[in-house]
Amino acid sequence: MSGDWTIRAAERRDVNDLVKLEVAQFPEPWTKGMLLDEIENRETRRYTVALDESRIVGYLGLMFVLDEVHVNTIGTLPGYEGRGIATTLLEDGLAVAKERSITRATLEVAVSNERAQALYYRFGFRPVGVRRRYYERTGEDALVLWADL
Ligand SMILES: CC(C)(COP(=O)(O)OP(=O)(O)OC[C@H]1O[C@@H](n2cnc3c(N)ncnc32)[C@H](O)[C@@H]1OP(=O)(O)O)[C@@H](O)C(=O)NCCC(=O)NCCS
């Protein structure tokens, strides 16, 4: 089930919650400065958060490049996984991309991250290549996925 989560645009005041989510969920978490640069770049980025009451329980960061959308980041707060949060965020983000006449979506995902891959495959993403040692800290390879919207 999905679609029950409230989604809104990410704001400056969200950044500390987003840093906590990053640290909890990513081996190479983004810093506050990186997140602020992303959130405030409204020209080419679209950052959204999912809320449980007023609590931030997930977020999605998109980057628009010509007729492509890049999924820069997506994460769900530990303890909230498997409840459709990432699904709702992606449904919202990709629907907005389509409204903007974006035709293709792409992202990188760690080869070991089967959970995230299953999510992306449900949205029609397919692997087209591998970036060797894409993740500096772990040395892990990334799969490059693309989807037609
Ligand atoms: C990958 C990640 C974003 C998925 O987020 P999520 O909110 O758990 O995703 P969803 O709940 O939308 O979907 C995940 C699964 O839950 C299932 N699900 C969805 N709603 C559900 C519900 N209400 N009850 C039970 N299960 C549900 C989905 O069927 C899906 O199944 P799958 O494991 O077969 O894909 C999350 O695990 C995460 O933050 N991981 C760490 C960060 C990360 O790896 N990000 C991606 C980097 S590329």
The ligand as an SDF file (V2000), in Angstrom:
LIG
                    3D

 48 50  0  0  0  0  0  0  0  0999 V2000
   15.4970    1.6620   -0.1050 C   0  0  0  0  0  0  0  0  0  0  0  0
   14.5560    2.4650    0.7790 C   0  0  0  0  0  0  0  0  0  0  0  0
   14.5950    3.9200    0.3260 C   0  0  0  0  0  0  0  0  0  0  0  0
   13.1430    1.8970    0.6250 C   0  0  0  0  0  0  0  0  0  0  0  0
   12.2820    2.7140    1.3850 O   0  0  0  0  0  0  0  0  0  0  0  0
   10.8690    2.1640    1.9390 P   0  0  0  0  0  0  0  0  0  0  0  0
   10.1270    3.3600    2.4110 O   0  0  0  0  0  0  0  0  0  0  0  0
   11.1120    1.0630    2.8800 O   0  0  0  0  0  0  0  0  0  0  0  0
   10.2300    1.5980    0.5940 O   0  0  0  0  0  0  0  0  0  0  0  0
    8.7080    1.1520    0.3800 P   0  0  0  0  0  0  0  0  0  0  0  0
    8.0740    0.8190    1.6840 O   0  0  0  0  0  0  0  0  0  0  0  0
    8.0560    2.1520   -0.4820 O   0  0  0  0  0  0  0  0  0  0  0  0
    8.9140   -0.1420   -0.4440 O   0  0  0  0  0  0  0  0  0  0  0  0
    9.7650   -1.1680    0.0800 C   0  0  0  0  0  0  0  0  0  0  0  0
    9.0100   -2.4490    0.2490 C   0  0  0  0  0  0  0  0  0  0  0  0
    7.9830   -2.3460    1.2020 O   0  0  0  0  0  0  0  0  0  0  0  0
    6.7710   -2.8960    0.6520 C   0  0  0  0  0  0  0  0  0  0  0  0
    5.6820   -2.1150    1.1890 N   0  0  0  0  0  0  0  0  0  0  0  0
    5.2260   -0.9600    0.7190 C   0  0  0  0  0  0  0  0  0  0  0  0
    4.2090   -0.5290    1.4830 N   0  0  0  0  0  0  0  0  0  0  0  0
    4.0560   -1.4260    2.4640 C   0  0  0  0  0  0  0  0  0  0  0  0
    3.1930   -1.5180    3.5770 C   0  0  0  0  0  0  0  0  0  0  0  0
    2.2650   -0.5940    3.8220 N   0  0  0  0  0  0  0  0  0  0  0  0
    3.3490   -2.5700    4.4230 N   0  0  0  0  0  0  0  0  0  0  0  0
    4.2780   -3.5130    4.1840 C   0  0  0  0  0  0  0  0  0  0  0  0
    5.1130   -3.4650    3.1390 N   0  0  0  0  0  0  0  0  0  0  0  0
    5.0000   -2.4360    2.2900 C   0  0  0  0  0  0  0  0  0  0  0  0
    6.9080   -2.7480   -0.8120 C   0  0  0  0  0  0  0  0  0  0  0  0
    6.1690   -3.7540   -1.5030 O   0  0  0  0  0  0  0  0  0  0  0  0
    8.3760   -2.9270   -0.9930 C   0  0  0  0  0  0  0  0  0  0  0  0
    8.6750   -4.2850   -1.1330 O   0  0  0  0  0  0  0  0  0  0  0  0
   10.0760   -4.7470   -1.7300 P   0  0  0  0  0  0  0  0  0  0  0  0
   10.9870   -4.8810   -0.5520 O   0  0  0  0  0  0  0  0  0  0  0  0
    9.7540   -6.0400   -2.3630 O   0  0  0  0  0  0  0  0  0  0  0  0
   10.5270   -3.6750   -2.6800 O   0  0  0  0  0  0  0  0  0  0  0  0
   14.9370    2.3680    2.2840 C   0  0  0  0  0  0  0  0  0  0  0  0
   15.0870    1.0190    2.6220 O   0  0  0  0  0  0  0  0  0  0  0  0
   16.2010    3.1180    2.6430 C   0  0  0  0  0  0  0  0  0  0  0  0
   16.1430    4.2680    3.0470 O   0  0  0  0  0  0  0  0  0  0  0  0
   17.3610    2.4610    2.5200 N   0  0  0  0  0  0  0  0  0  0  0  0
   18.6500    3.0690    2.8690 C   0  0  0  0  0  0  0  0  0  0  0  0
   19.0060    4.1650    1.9290 C   0  0  0  0  0  0  0  0  0  0  0  0
   19.1160    3.6620    0.5180 C   0  0  0  0  0  0  0  0  0  0  0  0
   19.6460    2.5990    0.2820 O   0  0  0  0  0  0  0  0  0  0  0  0
   18.6320    4.4660   -0.4450 N   0  0  0  0  0  0  0  0  0  0  0  0
   18.7050    4.1500   -1.8510 C   0  0  0  0  0  0  0  0  0  0  0  0
   20.0600    4.5690   -2.3620 C   0  0  0  0  0  0  0  0  0  0  0  0
   20.2080    4.2620   -4.1180 S   0  0  0  0  0  0  0  0  0  0  0  0
  1  2  1  0
  2  3  1  0
  2  4  1  0
  2 36  1  0
  4  5  1  0
  5  6  1  0
  6  7  2  0
  6  8  1  0
  6  9  1  0
  9 10  1  0
 10 11  2  0
 10 12  1  0
 10 13  1  0
 13 14  1  0
 14 15  1  0
 15 16  1  0
 15 30  1  0
 16 17  1  0
 17 18  1  0
 17 28  1  0
 18 19  1  0
 18 27  1  0
 19 20  2  0
 20 21  1  0
 21 22  1  0
 21 27  2  0
 22 23  1  0
 22 24  2  0
 24 25  1  0
 25 26  2  0
 26 27  1  0
 28 29  1  0
 28 30  1  0
 30 31  1  0
 31 32  1  0
 32 33  2  0
 32 34  1  0
 32 35  1  0
 36 37  1  0
 36 38  1  0
 38 39  2  0
 38 40  1  0
 40 41  1  0
 41 42  1  0
 42 43  1  0
 43 44  2  0
 43 45  1  0
 45 46  1  0
 46 47  1  0
 47 48  1  0
M  END
$$$$
